[in-house]
Amino acid sequence: MARMDSHDSPSSSPHQALSFSPLYRQVKQLMIKSLEAGEWRPGDAIPSEAELAARFNVSQGTARKAIDELAAENLLVRRQGKGTFVATHSDPRSFFRFLRLVPDSGVLSTYCSEPLSCQLQPAQEDVARILRIAPGESVLAIERLLKFEQKAVVADKIQLLAGLFDGLTLERLKSSERSLYSLYESAFGVRMIRAEEHLRAVLADAPTAAALGVEVGCPLLLVERLAYTYGNKPVEWRRGYYCTHEHHYFNELF
């Protein structure tokens, strides 16, 4: 990569699509491409700031700023005295990055995932629109319960792009001790890097009430989540029905 300066014109850079971005963001985008290509896998240490500066022919400060932004976006993790690593869903601390349900007591409790079904089916129009595929294309439909201290708190209905998860079965889900996102990452090479959520209050229908052990018509919190992998590609649409009798949704804003 030729050295890029802030006054470079679009024609002077081989990365014309990035030429109007600040220099550190150009480096950031090139690093994301390396992450997406699997050059640095989840949990791996990335090269040092000095090595990245030499690789991209930029100053070490520019490389540091690119790393800082990737760390702020939870794509990288800095570890004092050890270096910078690719973030991984296998890190137990990442679990509550995507699940914002916490007990009213404030004491985090143990949890377990109980898969109920996993079936290949054609995408309905709403699912196809959300996942940006054609109606009728194959999706994996998963239902599961999330239990805290053996008590069902969340009933999830999940739709996945089937082509990315060949070989994912109910038996495999039941035998895995990983979180779903950790399983996606380790077994299928699909890393969820961000998600959008929409929350609304709903009343429990009969199947959901039975699954959660509540009365039909009980107020629940519906959390609809669309999770993306690299390239802003939607991969998973999840509808989670949360029982908030002893838990609440927590999100810290900055």
C-alpha positions as CSV (number, residue, x, y, z in Angstrom):
1,M,0.0,0.0,0.0
2,A,1.5,3.3,-1.0
3,R,1.7,5.9,1.7
4,M,-1.5,7.9,2.0
5,D,-1.5,11.5,3.2
6,S,-4.5,13.6,4.1
7,H,-4.1,15.8,1.0
8,D,-4.1,12.8,-1.4
9,S,-6.5,13.2,-4.3
10,P,-8.8,10.3,-5.3
11,S,-6.7,9.5,-8.3
12,S,-3.5,9.3,-6.3
13,S,-4.8,6.4,-4.1
14,P,-5.3,2.8,-5.2
15,H,-8.2,2.7,-2.8
16,Q,-10.4,5.3,-4.5
17,A,-13.6,4.2,-2.7
18,L,-11.9,5.2,0.6
19,S,-10.1,8.3,-0.6
20,F,-12.5,10.8,1.0
21,S,-12.3,9.1,4.4
22,P,-9.8,10.2,7.1
23,L,-6.6,8.2,6.8
24,Y,-7.1,6.2,10.0
25,R,-10.6,5.2,8.7
26,Q,-9.0,3.9,5.5
27,V,-6.7,1.8,7.6
28,K,-9.6,0.7,9.7
29,Q,-11.6,-0.5,6.6
30,L,-8.5,-2.4,5.3
31,M,-8.3,-4.1,8.7
32,I,-11.9,-5.0,8.6
33,K,-11.4,-6.6,5.2
34,S,-8.6,-8.7,6.8
35,L,-10.9,-9.7,9.7
36,E,-13.7,-10.6,7.2
37,A,-11.2,-12.7,5.1
38,G,-10.2,-14.7,8.2
39,E,-6.6,-13.4,8.2
40,W,-7.0,-12.7,11.9
41,R,-9.5,-15.1,13.5
42,P,-11.6,-14.6,16.7
43,G,-9.3,-14.8,19.7
44,D,-6.1,-14.2,17.6
45,A,-3.6,-11.5,18.4
46,I,-3.3,-8.9,15.7
47,P,0.0,-7.4,14.6
48,S,1.4,-4.6,16.8
49,E,0.8,-0.9,16.0
50,A,4.3,-0.6,14.7
51,E,3.8,-3.7,12.4
52,L,0.5,-2.4,11.1
53,A,2.0,1.1,10.5
54,A,4.7,-0.5,8.4
55,R,2.2,-2.7,6.6
56,F,0.0,0.2,5.6
57,N,2.8,2.7,5.3
58,V,1.2,5.1,7.8
59,S,2.3,6.6,11.1
60,Q,2.0,4.5,14.2
61,G,-0.4,7.1,15.6
62,T,-2.7,6.5,12.6
63,A,-2.6,2.8,13.1
64,R,-3.4,3.3,16.8
65,K,-6.4,5.4,16.0
66,A,-7.8,2.8,13.7
67,I,-7.3,0.1,16.4
68,D,-9.0,2.4,19.0
69,E,-12.1,2.7,16.8
70,L,-12.3,-1.0,16.1
71,A,-11.9,-1.7,19.9
72,A,-14.7,0.8,20.6
73,E,-16.9,-1.1,18.2
74,N,-16.1,-4.4,20.0
75,L,-14.3,-5.9,16.9
76,L,-11.0,-5.9,18.8
77,V,-10.1,-6.2,22.5
78,R,-7.1,-4.6,24.1
79,R,-5.4,-6.5,26.9
80,Q,-3.0,-4.6,29.1
81,G,0.5,-5.9,28.7
82,K,-0.6,-8.6,26.2
83,G,-1.6,-6.8,23.0
84,T,-4.7,-6.5,20.9
85,F,-6.9,-9.4,20.0
86,V,-9.8,-10.1,17.7
87,A,-13.0,-10.1,19.8
88,T,-14.7,-13.5,20.2
89,H,-18.1,-14.6,21.4
90,S,-16.3,-17.4,23.3
91,D,-15.3,-14.8,25.9
92,P,-17.9,-15.1,28.7
93,R,-17.9,-11.3,29.0
94,S,-19.4,-11.0,25.5
95,F,-22.6,-12.8,26.5
96,F,-24.2,-9.8,28.1
97,R,-23.2,-7.6,25.2
98,F,-26.1,-8.9,23.2
99,L,-28.4,-10.1,26.1
100,R,-29.5,-7.1,28.1
101,L,-31.7,-8.9,30.6
102,V,-30.5,-8.8,34.2
103,P,-32.1,-9.9,37.4
104,D,-33.8,-7.3,39.6
105,S,-31.5,-8.5,42.5
106,G,-28.5,-7.3,40.5
107,V,-26.8,-10.6,41.0
108,L,-25.9,-12.3,37.7
109,S,-27.2,-15.9,37.7
110,T,-26.2,-19.0,35.8
111,Y,-28.1,-19.6,32.5
112,C,-28.6,-22.4,30.1
113,S,-30.0,-22.7,26.6
114,E,-32.6,-25.3,25.9
115,P,-33.2,-25.8,22.1
116,L,-36.6,-27.0,21.3
117,S,-36.7,-27.2,17.5
118,C,-34.5,-26.6,14.4
119,Q,-36.1,-26.9,11.0
120,L,-35.3,-26.0,7.4
121,Q,-38.2,-24.0,5.9
122,P,-38.9,-21.5,3.1
123,A,-38.7,-17.9,4.1
124,Q,-42.0,-16.1,4.4
125,E,-42.2,-12.6,2.9
126,D,-41.5,-10.7,6.1
127,V,-38.5,-12.9,7.0
128,A,-37.2,-12.6,3.4
129,R,-37.5,-8.8,3.5
130,I,-35.6,-8.5,6.8
131,L,-32.8,-11.0,5.8
132,R,-32.6,-9.5,2.3
133,I,-33.3,-12.8,0.5
134,A,-36.0,-13.9,-2.0
135,P,-39.2,-15.2,-0.6
136,G,-39.1,-19.0,-0.5
137,E,-35.3,-19.2,0.0
138,S,-34.3,-21.6,2.8
139,V,-34.0,-20.4,6.3
140,L,-33.3,-22.3,9.5
141,A,-36.1,-21.8,12.1
142,I,-34.9,-22.4,15.7
143,E,-37.0,-22.2,18.8
144,R,-35.3,-22.3,22.2
145,L,-35.7,-21.3,25.9
146,L,-33.2,-19.4,27.8
147,K,-33.2,-20.4,31.5
148,F,-31.8,-18.6,34.5
149,E,-31.4,-20.8,37.6
150,Q,-33.4,-23.5,35.7
151,K,-36.4,-21.1,35.3
152,A,-37.5,-20.2,31.7
153,V,-37.1,-16.4,31.2
154,V,-36.8,-16.0,27.5
155,A,-38.6,-17.8,24.6
156,D,-36.7,-17.2,21.4
157,K,-37.9,-17.7,17.8
158,I,-34.9,-17.4,15.5
159,Q,-34.6,-17.3,11.7
160,L,-31.1,-17.9,10.1
161,L,-29.7,-17.8,6.6
162,A,-29.6,-21.5,6.0
163,G,-26.7,-21.3,3.5
164,L,-24.3,-20.1,6.1
165,F,-25.1,-22.9,8.6
166,D,-25.0,-26.2,6.7
167,G,-25.1,-29.0,9.2
168,L,-26.7,-27.1,12.1
169,T,-29.3,-29.5,13.6
170,L,-31.3,-29.7,16.8
171,E,-29.0,-32.5,18.0
172,R,-25.9,-30.2,17.4
173,L,-27.6,-27.4,19.3
174,K,-28.5,-29.7,22.2
175,S,-24.9,-31.1,22.4
176,S,-23.2,-27.7,22.3
177,E,-22.2,-26.0,25.6
178,R,-21.5,-22.7,23.8
179,S,-23.7,-19.7,23.4
180,L,-25.4,-19.5,20.0
181,Y,-23.2,-16.7,18.8
182,S,-20.1,-18.6,20.0
183,L,-21.3,-21.7,18.1
184,Y,-22.0,-19.7,14.9
185,E,-18.5,-18.3,15.2
186,S,-16.5,-21.5,16.1
187,A,-18.4,-24.1,14.0
188,F,-19.5,-22.0,10.9
189,G,-17.1,-19.1,10.8
190,V,-20.0,-16.6,11.1
191,R,-19.3,-13.8,13.6
192,M,-22.0,-11.4,14.7
193,I,-20.5,-8.0,15.0
194,R,-23.5,-5.8,15.6
195,A,-27.3,-5.9,16.1
196,E,-30.4,-3.7,16.0
197,E,-33.2,-4.2,18.5
198,H,-36.8,-3.1,18.7
199,L,-38.7,-3.4,21.9
200,R,-42.4,-3.5,22.5
201,A,-44.9,-4.8,25.2
202,V,-47.0,-7.8,24.2
203,L,-49.4,-10.3,25.8
204,A,-48.4,-13.9,26.0
205,D,-50.3,-16.2,23.6
206,A,-51.0,-19.8,24.7
207,P,-47.8,-21.5,23.3
208,T,-45.5,-18.8,24.7
209,A,-47.2,-18.8,28.0
210,A,-46.8,-22.5,28.3
211,A,-43.2,-22.3,27.4
212,L,-42.5,-19.6,30.0
213,G,-44.8,-21.0,32.7
214,V,-47.0,-17.9,32.8
215,E,-50.7,-17.2,32.3
216,V,-52.1,-16.5,28.9
217,G,-52.3,-12.7,28.5
218,C,-49.4,-12.1,30.8
219,P,-47.4,-9.0,29.8
220,L,-44.1,-9.8,28.2
221,L,-41.3,-7.8,26.6
222,L,-40.8,-8.6,22.9
223,V,-37.3,-7.9,21.7
224,E,-36.9,-8.2,18.0
225,R,-33.2,-8.3,17.0
226,L,-31.5,-8.3,13.6
227,A,-27.9,-9.4,13.9
228,Y,-25.3,-8.6,11.2
229,T,-21.9,-10.1,10.3
230,Y,-19.2,-8.3,8.3
231,G,-20.2,-6.3,5.3
232,N,-23.4,-5.2,6.9
233,K,-24.9,-8.5,6.0
234,P,-28.0,-9.5,8.1
235,V,-27.7,-13.1,9.2
236,E,-30.2,-13.7,12.1
237,W,-33.6,-12.4,12.9
238,R,-34.6,-13.2,16.4
239,R,-37.9,-12.5,18.3
240,G,-37.3,-13.0,22.0
241,Y,-40.3,-13.0,24.5
242,Y,-38.9,-11.9,27.8
243,C,-40.6,-12.6,31.2
244,T,-39.8,-9.6,33.4
245,H,-41.3,-10.8,36.6
246,E,-37.8,-11.0,38.2
247,H,-35.7,-9.5,35.4
248,H,-35.5,-6.2,33.5
249,Y,-33.9,-5.0,30.3
250,F,-30.8,-2.9,31.0
251,N,-28.9,-0.7,28.5
252,E,-26.2,1.8,29.4
253,L,-26.2,4.9,27.2
254,F,-23.2,7.1,26.6
